Amino acid sequence: MSTILTADLVGLDKIINSDPIAITFFIGYMAMFASAVFFFVERSSVDGKWKTSLLVSGLITGIAAVHYYYMRDFYLETGTSPTAFRYVDWTLTVPLMCVEFYLLTKPFGAKGSTLFKLIIASLVMLVTGYIGETSGIDSNVFWGVVSTIGYLYIVYEVFAGDVAKLTKTSNSPELGRAMFLLKIFITLGWSIYPIGYMVLPGNLLSGVFEVSSIDLFYNLADAINKIGFGLVIYSVAIAETAKSRKAVAA
């Protein structure tokens, strides 16, 4: 009991004394949890074909909230980066974010093969990224290159592949605006992850800034990307629901 109390006091002291990384772990946990509740509750406000999209948004932020709870405790107790926890989180949530691209375009003709390719690319990106972070300095550049190939394929699908083509032919202004925002998340929001990887010792950006500050950037990027993704999906679901109900009423 005394050990647990001591650990809690140490963690509280870090937060009170403005350890920015500890604070962002706490904020990330609360923000993800609140977002998950919001998306689950709002499922009742949209048409049936959009309910799964909001369910997935709630799952993404809910899974992240659970992992942030444990990552926060791990960081407060050890003062080190919770790399394994973070990659478990990403391995579950990033493929689900790819599922969102499929669900967004499914009402306009998306095929299961597109979903399969997106999930495989995301798993390649994450699994090889984890190997690179944990296998030592000698091989992290190689695994980083492989991981980047997976990331670039997702970028290709969104900008020029099946997802982009379906968006263009959908004649849905709401989907077009949503995909524009999601492109920003993919190119700018997700860019923090490969940058953080390249700052590792022995990698391309080694020494540019402190490795210890990577968690700060990761935490902020996670909250913005995952919650932002969900809010974009929510905006499309609400707009398309309103459109269909107005058409029925007319």
C-alpha positions as CSV (number, residue, x, y, z in Angstrom):
1,M,0.0,0.0,0.0
2,S,2.8,2.4,0.9
3,T,4.6,1.7,-2.4
4,I,1.4,2.5,-4.4
5,L,0.8,5.7,-2.3
6,T,4.4,6.8,-2.9
7,A,4.1,6.2,-6.7
8,D,0.8,8.2,-6.8
9,L,2.5,11.1,-4.9
10,V,5.4,11.1,-7.3
11,G,3.1,11.2,-10.3
12,L,1.0,13.9,-8.7
13,D,4.1,15.9,-8.0
14,K,5.2,15.7,-11.7
15,I,1.8,17.0,-12.8
16,I,1.7,19.8,-10.2
17,N,5.2,20.9,-11.0
18,S,4.3,21.2,-14.7
19,D,6.1,18.3,-16.3
20,P,4.7,18.9,-19.8
21,I,4.9,15.2,-20.8
22,A,3.0,14.1,-17.7
23,I,0.4,16.7,-18.3
24,T,-0.1,15.7,-21.9
25,F,-0.5,12.1,-20.9
26,F,-3.2,13.1,-18.5
27,I,-4.9,15.5,-21.0
28,G,-4.7,12.8,-23.7
29,Y,-6.4,10.3,-21.5
30,M,-9.3,12.6,-20.5
31,A,-9.8,14.0,-24.0
32,M,-9.9,10.5,-25.6
33,F,-12.3,9.2,-23.0
34,A,-14.6,12.2,-23.4
35,S,-14.5,11.9,-27.2
36,A,-15.4,8.2,-27.1
37,V,-18.4,8.9,-24.9
38,F,-19.5,11.6,-27.4
39,F,-19.2,9.4,-30.5
40,F,-21.0,6.5,-28.8
41,V,-23.9,8.8,-27.7
42,E,-24.2,10.5,-31.0
43,R,-24.7,7.3,-33.0
44,S,-28.4,7.7,-32.3
45,S,-28.4,11.0,-34.2
46,V,-27.4,9.6,-37.6
47,D,-28.8,7.3,-40.2
48,G,-28.1,3.6,-40.0
49,K,-25.5,3.5,-42.7
50,W,-23.4,6.0,-40.7
51,K,-23.7,4.4,-37.3
52,T,-20.8,2.0,-37.9
53,S,-18.6,5.0,-38.7
54,L,-19.3,6.6,-35.4
55,L,-18.9,3.3,-33.6
56,V,-15.4,3.0,-35.1
57,S,-14.6,6.6,-34.1
58,G,-15.7,5.8,-30.5
59,L,-13.6,2.6,-30.6
60,I,-10.5,4.5,-31.8
61,T,-10.7,7.1,-29.0
62,G,-11.9,4.6,-26.4
63,I,-8.9,2.2,-27.1
64,A,-6.6,5.2,-27.0
65,A,-8.0,6.4,-23.7
66,V,-7.3,3.0,-22.1
67,H,-3.8,2.9,-23.4
68,Y,-3.2,6.5,-22.3
69,Y,-4.3,5.6,-18.8
70,Y,-1.6,2.9,-18.6
71,M,1.0,5.0,-20.5
72,R,0.5,7.8,-18.1
73,D,1.1,5.5,-15.1
74,F,4.1,3.9,-16.8
75,Y,5.7,7.3,-17.5
76,L,5.0,8.6,-14.0
77,E,6.6,5.6,-12.4
78,T,9.6,5.1,-14.7
79,G,10.2,8.5,-16.3
80,T,10.7,6.7,-19.6
81,S,8.8,6.5,-22.9
82,P,6.1,3.7,-23.0
83,T,7.1,2.5,-26.4
84,A,5.5,-0.9,-26.2
85,F,2.2,0.5,-24.9
86,R,2.2,3.1,-27.6
87,Y,2.7,0.7,-30.5
88,V,0.0,-1.6,-29.1
89,D,-2.3,1.4,-29.2
90,W,-1.3,2.4,-32.7
91,T,-1.5,-1.2,-34.0
92,L,-5.2,-1.2,-32.9
93,T,-6.2,2.3,-33.7
94,V,-4.4,3.2,-37.0
95,P,-6.0,0.2,-38.9
96,L,-9.3,1.4,-37.5
97,M,-8.6,4.9,-38.9
98,C,-8.0,3.2,-42.3
99,V,-11.4,1.5,-41.8
100,E,-12.9,5.0,-41.5
101,F,-11.7,5.8,-45.0
102,Y,-13.5,2.7,-46.3
103,L,-16.7,3.5,-44.3
104,L,-16.7,7.0,-45.6
105,T,-16.6,6.0,-49.2
106,K,-18.6,2.7,-48.8
107,P,-22.0,4.5,-49.5
108,F,-20.5,5.7,-52.7
109,G,-19.1,2.3,-53.9
110,A,-16.0,1.4,-52.0
111,K,-14.9,-2.2,-52.3
112,G,-13.5,-4.5,-49.6
113,S,-10.2,-4.8,-51.5
114,T,-9.5,-1.2,-50.8
115,L,-10.0,-1.8,-47.1
116,F,-7.7,-4.8,-47.2
117,K,-4.9,-2.8,-48.9
118,L,-5.2,0.0,-46.4
119,I,-5.1,-2.3,-43.4
120,I,-2.1,-4.2,-44.7
121,A,-0.2,-1.0,-45.4
122,S,-0.9,0.3,-41.9
123,L,0.3,-2.9,-40.3
124,V,3.5,-2.9,-42.4
125,M,4.0,0.7,-41.3
126,L,3.5,0.0,-37.6
127,V,5.1,-3.5,-37.2
128,T,8.3,-2.4,-39.0
129,G,8.3,0.9,-37.1
130,Y,8.3,-1.0,-33.8
131,I,11.0,-3.4,-34.9
132,G,13.1,-0.3,-35.9
133,E,12.6,1.4,-32.5
134,T,13.5,-1.7,-30.5
135,S,16.1,-3.5,-32.6
136,G,19.0,-1.1,-32.0
137,I,20.8,1.7,-33.8
138,D,22.3,-0.5,-36.6
139,S,19.0,-1.4,-38.2
140,N,16.6,1.4,-37.4
141,V,17.2,3.3,-40.7
142,F,16.4,0.2,-42.7
143,W,13.2,-0.6,-40.8
144,G,12.3,3.1,-41.0
145,V,12.4,3.0,-44.8
146,V,10.2,0.0,-44.9
147,S,7.7,1.6,-42.5
148,T,7.7,4.7,-44.6
149,I,6.7,2.7,-47.7
150,G,3.6,1.6,-45.8
151,Y,2.8,5.2,-44.8
152,L,3.3,6.4,-48.4
153,Y,0.9,3.8,-49.8
154,I,-1.8,5.1,-47.5
155,V,-1.1,8.7,-48.7
156,Y,-1.3,7.4,-52.3
157,E,-4.7,5.8,-51.7
158,V,-6.1,9.0,-50.2
159,F,-4.7,11.4,-52.8
160,A,-4.8,9.3,-56.0
161,G,-6.0,5.8,-55.3
162,D,-9.4,4.2,-54.9
163,V,-10.4,6.5,-52.0
164,A,-9.6,9.6,-54.0
165,K,-11.4,8.4,-57.1
166,L,-14.6,7.5,-55.2
167,T,-14.5,10.8,-53.4
168,K,-14.3,12.6,-56.8
169,T,-17.2,10.7,-58.3
170,S,-19.4,10.8,-55.2
171,N,-20.9,14.2,-56.0
172,S,-21.1,14.8,-52.3
173,P,-19.7,18.2,-51.1
174,E,-19.7,16.9,-47.5
175,L,-17.5,13.9,-48.4
176,G,-15.2,16.2,-50.5
177,R,-14.7,18.6,-47.6
178,A,-14.2,15.7,-45.1
179,M,-11.6,14.1,-47.4
180,F,-9.8,17.4,-47.7
181,L,-9.5,17.6,-43.9
182,L,-8.4,14.0,-43.6
183,K,-5.7,14.6,-46.2
184,I,-4.4,17.3,-43.9
185,F,-4.4,14.9,-41.0
186,I,-2.6,12.2,-43.1
187,T,0.1,14.5,-44.4
188,L,0.7,17.0,-41.6
189,G,-0.8,15.4,-38.5
190,W,0.8,11.9,-39.1
191,S,4.1,13.5,-40.1
192,I,5.1,13.8,-36.5
193,Y,5.4,10.0,-36.2
194,P,8.1,9.5,-38.8
195,I,9.8,12.7,-37.7
196,G,9.9,11.3,-34.1
197,Y,11.2,8.0,-35.4
198,M,14.0,9.7,-37.3
199,V,15.2,11.6,-34.2
200,L,16.2,8.3,-32.6
201,P,19.9,7.8,-32.0
202,G,21.7,6.8,-35.2
203,N,18.8,7.8,-37.4
204,L,18.6,10.6,-40.0
205,L,17.5,13.4,-37.7
206,S,19.5,12.2,-34.6
207,G,20.4,15.1,-32.4
208,V,18.0,17.7,-33.9
209,F,16.1,17.8,-30.6
210,E,15.9,15.8,-27.4
211,V,14.5,12.2,-27.7
212,S,12.9,12.7,-24.3
213,S,10.5,15.3,-25.8
214,I,9.2,12.9,-28.5
215,D,6.4,11.8,-26.1
216,L,5.2,15.4,-25.8
217,F,4.8,15.6,-29.6
218,Y,3.3,12.1,-29.9
219,N,0.7,12.8,-27.2
220,L,-0.4,16.1,-28.8
221,A,-0.5,14.6,-32.3
222,D,-2.4,11.5,-31.1
223,A,-5.1,13.7,-29.5
224,I,-5.5,16.0,-32.5
225,N,-5.4,13.2,-35.1
226,K,-7.7,10.6,-33.4
227,I,-10.2,13.1,-32.1
228,G,-10.0,15.2,-35.3
229,F,-10.6,12.1,-37.4
230,G,-13.7,11.3,-35.4
231,L,-15.1,14.8,-35.6
232,V,-14.6,14.9,-39.4
233,I,-16.5,11.5,-39.7
234,Y,-19.2,12.9,-37.4
235,S,-19.6,16.0,-39.5
236,V,-20.1,14.0,-42.7
237,A,-22.6,11.6,-40.9
238,I,-24.6,14.5,-39.6
239,A,-24.7,16.4,-42.9
240,E,-25.6,13.3,-45.0
241,T,-28.3,12.3,-42.4
242,A,-29.8,15.8,-42.6
243,K,-29.8,15.6,-46.4
244,S,-31.5,12.2,-46.6
245,R,-34.1,13.1,-44.0
246,K,-34.9,16.4,-45.8
247,A,-35.3,14.4,-49.1
248,V,-37.7,11.9,-47.4
249,A,-39.7,14.8,-45.9
250,A,-40.0,16.5,-49.3
